[in-house]
């Protein structure tokens, strides 16, 4: 069995253009207990396997929340690219790549760090805390 360790994370891109409607939308997401389809459609994630290190993989999260389908000068947006870094004891096999771990377990391990970053980001920017809803990664693969 390959031992796996969550190593660290990096935020590689953040865009926040505030508007009254995006703040209202973010606060509504924060109060959403059931993780609405709207939020689920705003979050995507996928594993990345670098060729340079066969014992490492990443989970790239892409969060895109906007107050409009059409981007205008007055439109609000919160966009985040977040990379979680995992290290393995031995080289990553095709069996591992095709298993549930990189598409269910690893994102579930990293997601609380993404949630904490978002919450701290808004608090440090002078806004109310935005607590992203919990996310069921098992159900996301059905």
Contact map, one row per residue, 1 for C-alpha under 8 A:
1110000000000000000000000000000000000000000000000000000000000000000000000000000000000000000000000000000000000000000000000000000000000000000000
1111000000000000000000000000000000000000000000000000000000000000000000000000000000000001110000000000000000000000000000000000000000000000000000
1111100000000000000000000000000000000000000000000000000000000000000000000000000000000001110000000000000000000000000000000000000000000000000000
0111110000000000000000000000000000000000000000000000000000000000000000000000000000000111100000000000000000000000000000000000000000000000000000
0011111000000000000000000000000000000000000000000000000000000000000000000000000000000111000000000000000000000000000000000000000000000000000000
0001111100000000000000000000000000000000000000000000000000000000000000000000000000011110000000000000000000001100000000000000000000000000000000
0000111110000000000000000000000000000000000000000000000000000000000000000000000000011110000000000000000000000000000000000000000000000000000000
0000011111000000000000000000000000000000000000000000000000000000000000000000000000011100000000000000000000000000000000000000000000000000000000
0000001111100000000000000000000000000000000000000000000000000000000000000000000001111000000000000000000000000000100000000000000000000000000000
0000000111110000000000000000000000000000000000000000000000000000000000000000000001110000000000000000000000000000000000000000000000000000000000
0000000011111100000000000000000000000000000000000000000000000000000000000000000111100000000000000000000000000000000000000000000000000000000000
0000000001111100000000000000000000000000000000000000000000000000000000000000000111100000000000000000000000000000000000000000000000000000000000
0000000000111110000000000000000000000000000000000000000000000000000000000000001111000000000000000000000000000000000000000000000000000000000000
0000000000111111000000000000000000000000000000000000000000000000000000000000011110000000000000000000000000000000000000000000000000000000000000
0000000000001111100000000000000000000000000000000000000000000000000000000000111100000000000000000000000000000000000000000000000000000000000000
0000000000000111110000000000000000000000000000000000000000000000000000000001111000000000000000000000000000000000000000000000000000000000000000
0000000000000011111000000000000000000000000000000000000000000000000000000011110000000000000000000000000000000000000000000000000000000000000000
0000000000000001111101100000000000000000000000000000000000000000000000000001110000000000000000000000000000000000000000000000000000000000000000
0000000000000000111111100000000000000000000000000000000000000000000000000111100000000000000000000000000000000000000000000000000000000000000000
0000000000000000011111110000000000000000000000000000000000000000000000000001000000000000000000000000000000000000000000000000000000000000000000
0000000000000000001111111000000000000000000000000000000000000000001000000001000000000000000000000000000000000000000000000000000000000000000000
0000000000000000011111111100000000000000000000000000000000000000111000000011110000000000000000000000000000000000000000000000000000000000000000
0000000000000000011111111110000000000000000000000000000000000000000000000000000000000000000000000000000000000000000000000000000000000000000000
0000000000000000000111111111000000000000000000000000000000000000000000000000000000000000000000000000000000000000000000000000000000000000000000
0000000000000000000011111111100000000000000000000000000000000000001000000000000000000000000000000000000000000000000000000000000000000000000000
0000000000000000000001111111110000000000000000000000000000000000100000000000000000000000000000000000000000000000000000000000000001000000000000
0000000000000000000000111111111000000000000000000000000000000000000000000000000000000000000000000000000000000000000000000000000001000000000000
0000000000000000000000011111111100000000000000000000000000000000000000000000000000000000000000000000000000000000000000000000000000000000000000
0000000000000000000000001111111100110010000000000000000000000000000000000000000000000000000000000000000000000000000000000000000001111000000000
0000000000000000000000000111111100000000000000000000000000000000000000000000000000000000000000000000000000000000000000000000000001111000000000
0000000000000000000000000011111110000000000000000000000000000000000000000000000000000000000000000000000000000000000000000000000000101000000000
0000000000000000000000000001111111110000000000000000000000000000000000000000000000000000000000000000000000000000000000000000000000001000000000
0000000000000000000000000000001111100000000000000000000000000000000000000000000000000000000000000000000000000000000000000000000000001100000000
0000000000000000000000000000000111110000000000000000000000000000000000000000000000000000000000000000000000000000000000000000000000001100000000
0000000000000000000000000000100111111011000000000000000000000000000000000000000000000000000000000000000000000000000000000000000000001110000000
0000000000000000000000000000100101111111000000000000000000000000000000000000000000000000000000000000000000000000000000000000000000000000000000
0000000000000000000000000000000000111111100000000000000000000000000000000000000000000000000000000000000000000000000000000000000000000000000000
0000000000000000000000000000000000011111110000000000000000000000000000000000000000000000000000000000000000000000000000000000000000000000000000
0000000000000000000000000000100000111111111000000000000000000000100000000000000000000000000000000000000000000000000000000000000000000000000000
0000000000000000000000000000000000111111111100000000000000000000000000000000000000000000000000000000000000000000000000000000000000000000000000
0000000000000000000000000000000000001111111100000000000000000000000000000000000000000000000000000000000000000000000000000000000000000000000000
0000000000000000000000000000000000000111111100000000000000000111100000000000000000000000000000000000000000000000000000000000000000000000000000
0000000000000000000000000000000000000011111110000000000000001111000000000000000000000000000000000000000000000000000000000000000000000000000000
0000000000000000000000000000000000000001111111000000000000001110000000000000000000000000000000000000000000000000000000000000000000000000000000
0000000000000000000000000000000000000000001111100000000000111100000000000000000000000000000000000000000000100000000000000000000000000000000000
0000000000000000000000000000000000000000000111110000000000111000000000000000000000000000000000000000001000000000000000000000000000000000000000
0000000000000000000000000000000000000000000011111000000011110000000000000000000000000000000000000000011000000000000000000000000000000000000000
0000000000000000000000000000000000000000000001111100000011110000000000000000000000000000000000000000000000000000000000000000000000000000000000
0000000000000000000000000000000000000000000000111110010111000000000000000000000000000000000000000000000000000000000000000000000000000000000000
0000000000000000000000000000000000000000000000011111110110000000000000000000000000000000000000000000000000000000000000000000000000000000000000
0000000000000000000000000000000000000000000000001111110000000000000000000000000000000000000000000000000000000000000000000000000000000000000000
0000000000000000000000000000000000000000000000000111110000000000000000000000000000000000000000000000000000000000000000000000000000000000000000
0000000000000000000000000000000000000000000000000111111100000000000000000000000000000000000000000000000000000000000000000000000000000000000000
0000000000000000000000000000000000000000000000001111111110000000000000000000000000000000001100000000000000000000000000000000000000000000000000
0000000000000000000000000000000000000000000000000000111110000000000000000000000000000011111100000000000000000000000000000000000000000000000000
0000000000000000000000000000000000000000000000001100111111000000000000000000000000001111001100000000000000000000000000000000000000000000000000
0000000000000000000000000000000000000000000000111100011111100000000000000000000000001110000000000000000000000000000000000000000000000000000000
0000000000000000000000000000000000000000000000111000000111110000000000000000000000111100000000000000000000000000000000000000000000000000000000
0000000000000000000000000000000000000000000011110000000011111000000000000000000000111000000000000000010001100000000000000000000000000000000000
0000000000000000000000000000000000000000000011110000000001111100000000000000000011110000000000000000000000000000000000000000000000000000000000
0000000000000000000000000000000000000000001111000000000000111110000000000000000111100000000000000000000000000000000000000000000000000000000000
0000000000000000000000000000000000000000011110000000000000011111000000000000001111000000000000000000000000000000000000000000000000000000000000
0000000000000000000000000000000000000000011100000000000000001111100000000000011110000000000000000000000000000000000000000000000000000000000000
0000000000000000000000000000000000000000011000000000000000000111110000000000111100000000000000000000000000000000000000000000000000000000000000
0000000000000000000001000100000000000010010000000000000000000011111000000000111000000000000000000000000000000000000000000000000000000000000000
0000000000000000000001000000000000000000000000000000000000000001111110000011110000000000000000000000000000000000000000000000000000000000000000
0000000000000000000011001000000000000000000000000000000000000000111110000011100000000000000000000000000000000000000000000000000000000000000000
0000000000000000000000000000000000000000000000000000000000000000011111100011000000000000000000000000000000000000000000000000000000000000000000
0000000000000000000000000000000000000000000000000000000000000000011111100000000000000000000000000000000000000000000000000000000000000000000000
0000000000000000000000000000000000000000000000000000000000000000000111110010000000000000000000000000000000000000000000000000000000000000000000
0000000000000000000000000000000000000000000000000000000000000000000111111010000000000000000000000000000000000000000000000000000000000000000000
0000000000000000000000000000000000000000000000000000000000000000000001111110000000000000000000000000000000000000000000000000000000000000000000
0000000000000000000000000000000000000000000000000000000000000000000000111110000000000000000000000000000000000000000000000000000000000000000000
0000000000000000001000000000000000000000000000000000000000000000000000011111000000000000000000000000000000000000000000000000000000000000000000
0000000000000000101001000000000000000000000000000000000000000000011101111111100000000000000000000000000000000000000000000000000000000000000000
0000000000000001111111000000000000000000000000000000000000000000011100000111110000000000000000000000000000000000000000000000000000000000000000
0000000000000011111001000000000000000000000000000000000000000001111000000011111000000000000000000000000000000000000000000000000000000000000000
0000000000000111110001000000000000000000000000000000000000000011110000000001111100000000000000000000000000000000000000000000000000000000000000
0000000000001111000000000000000000000000000000000000000000000111100000000000111110000000000000000000000000000000000000000000000000000000000000
0000000000111110000000000000000000000000000000000000000000001111000000000000011111000000000000000000000000000000000000000000000000000000000000
0000000000111100000000000000000000000000000000000000000000011110000000000000001111100000000000000000000000000000000000000000000000000000000000
0000000011111000000000000000000000000000000000000000000000011100000000000000000111110000000000000000000000000000010000000000000000000000000000
0000000011110000000000000000000000000000000000000000000001111000000000000000000011111000000000000000000000000000000000000000000000000000000000
0000011111000000000000000000000000000000000000000000000001110000000000000000000001111100000000000000000000000100000000000000000000000000000000
0000011110000000000000000000000000000000000000000000000111100000000000000000000000111110000000000000000000000000000000000000000000000000000000
0001111100000000000000000000000000000000000000000000000111000000000000000000000000011111000000000000000000000000000000000000000000000000000000
0001111000000000000000000000000000000000000000000000001110000000000000000000000000001111100000000000000000000000000000000000000000000000000000
0111100000000000000000000000000000000000000000000000001100000000000000000000000000000111111100000000000000000000000000000000000000000000000000
0111000000000000000000000000000000000000000000000000001000000000000000000000000000000011111000000000000000000000000000000000000000000000000000
0110000000000000000000000000000000000000000000000000001000000000000000000000000000000001111100000000000000000000000000000000000000000000000000
0000000000000000000000000000000000000000000000000000011100000000000000000000000000000001111110000000000000000000000000000000000000000000000000
0000000000000000000000000000000000000000000000000000011100000000000000000000000000000001011111011000000000000000000000000000000000000000000000
0000000000000000000000000000000000000000000000000000000000000000000000000000000000000000001111111000000000000000000000000000000000000000000000
0000000000000000000000000000000000000000000000000000000000000000000000000000000000000000000111111100000000000000000000000000000000000000000000
0000000000000000000000000000000000000000000000000000000000000000000000000000000000000000000011111110000000000000000000000000000000000000000000
0000000000000000000000000000000000000000000000000000000000000000000000000000000000000000000111111110110000000000000000000000000000000000000000
0000000000000000000000000000000000000000000000000000000000000000000000000000000000000000000111111110110000000000000000000000000000000000000000
0000000000000000000000000000000000000000000000000000000000000000000000000000000000000000000001111111000000000000000000000000000000000000000000
0000000000000000000000000000000000000000000000000000000000000000000000000000000000000000000000111111111000000000000000000000000000000000000000
0000000000000000000000000000000000000000000000000000000000000000000000000000000000000000000000000111111110000000000000000000000000000000000000
0000000000000000000000000000000000000000000000000000000000000000000000000000000000000000000000011011111111000000000000000000000000000000000000
0000000000000000000000000000000000000000000000100000000000100000000000000000000000000000000000011011111111100000000000000000000000000000000000
0000000000000000000000000000000000000000000001100000000000000000000000000000000000000000000000000011111111100000000000000000000000000000100010
0000000000000000000000000000000000000000000000000000000000000000000000000000000000000000000000000001111111110000000000000000000000000000110010
0000000000000000000000000000000000000000000000000000000000000000000000000000000000000000000000000001111111111000000000000000000000000000100000
0000000000000000000000000000000000000000000000000000000000100000000000000000000000000000000000000000111111111100000000000000000000000000000000
0000000000000000000000000000000000000000000010000000000000100000000000000000000000000000000000000000011111111110000000000000000000000000100000
0000000000000000000000000000000000000000000000000000000000000000000000000000000000000000000000000000000111111111000000000000000000000011100000
0000010000000000000000000000000000000000000000000000000000000000000000000000000000000000000000000000000011111111000000000000000000000000000000
0000010000000000000000000000000000000000000000000000000000000000000000000000000000010000000000000000000001111111110000000000000000000000000000
0000000000000000000000000000000000000000000000000000000000000000000000000000000000000000000000000000000000111111111000000000000000000000000000
0000000000000000000000000000000000000000000000000000000000000000000000000000000000000000000000000000000000011111111100000000000000000000000000
0000000010000000000000000000000000000000000000000000000000000000000000000000000000000000000000000000000000000111111110000000000000000000000000
0000000000000000000000000000000000000000000000000000000000000000000000000000000001000000000000000000000000000111111111000000000000000000000000
0000000000000000000000000000000000000000000000000000000000000000000000000000000000000000000000000000000000000011111111100000000000110000000000
0000000000000000000000000000000000000000000000000000000000000000000000000000000000000000000000000000000000000001111111110000000000100000000000
0000000000000000000000000000000000000000000000000000000000000000000000000000000000000000000000000000000000000000111111111000000000000000000000
0000000000000000000000000000000000000000000000000000000000000000000000000000000000000000000000000000000000000000011111111100000001110000000000
0000000000000000000000000000000000000000000000000000000000000000000000000000000000000000000000000000000000000000001111111110000011110000000000
0000000000000000000000000000000000000000000000000000000000000000000000000000000000000000000000000000000000000000000111111111000010000000000000
0000000000000000000000000000000000000000000000000000000000000000000000000000000000000000000000000000000000000000000011111111100000000000000000
0000000000000000000000000000000000000000000000000000000000000000000000000000000000000000000000000000000000000000000001111111111111000000000000
0000000000000000000000000000000000000000000000000000000000000000000000000000000000000000000000000000000000000000000000111111111111000000000000
0000000000000000000000000000000000000000000000000000000000000000000000000000000000000000000000000000000000000000000000011111111000000000000000
0000000000000000000000000000000000000000000000000000000000000000000000000000000000000000000000000000000000000000000000001111111000000000000000
0000000000000000000000000000000000000000000000000000000000000000000000000000000000000000000000000000000000000000000000000111111100000000000000
0000000000000000000000000000000000000000000000000000000000000000000000000000000000000000000000000000000000000000000000000111111110000000000000
0000000000000000000000000000000000000000000000000000000000000000000000000000000000000000000000000000000000000000000000000110011111000000000000
0000000000000000000000000000000000000000000000000000000000000000000000000000000000000000000000000000000000000000000000110110001111100000000000
0000000000000000000000000110110000000000000000000000000000000000000000000000000000000000000000000000000000000000000001100110000111110000000000
0000000000000000000000000000111000000000000000000000000000000000000000000000000000000000000000000000000000000000001101100000000011111000000000
0000000000000000000000000000110000000000000000000000000000000000000000000000000000000000000000000000000000000000001001100000000001111100000000
0000000000000000000000000000111111100000000000000000000000000000000000000000000000000000000000000000000000000000000000000000000000111110000000
0000000000000000000000000000000011100000000000000000000000000000000000000000000000000000000000000000000000000000000000000000000000011111000000
0000000000000000000000000000000000100000000000000000000000000000000000000000000000000000000000000000000000010000000000000000000000001111100000
0000000000000000000000000000000000000000000000000000000000000000000000000000000000000000000000000000000000010000000000000000000000000111111100
0000000000000000000000000000000000000000000000000000000000000000000000000000000000000000000000000000001110110000000000000000000000000011111110
0000000000000000000000000000000000000000000000000000000000000000000000000000000000000000000000000000000100000000000000000000000000000001111111
0000000000000000000000000000000000000000000000000000000000000000000000000000000000000000000000000000000000000000000000000000000000000001111111
0000000000000000000000000000000000000000000000000000000000000000000000000000000000000000000000000000000000000000000000000000000000000001111111
0000000000000000000000000000000000000000000000000000000000000000000000000000000000000000000000000000001100000000000000000000000000000000111111
0000000000000000000000000000000000000000000000000000000000000000000000000000000000000000000000000000000000000000000000000000000000000000011111
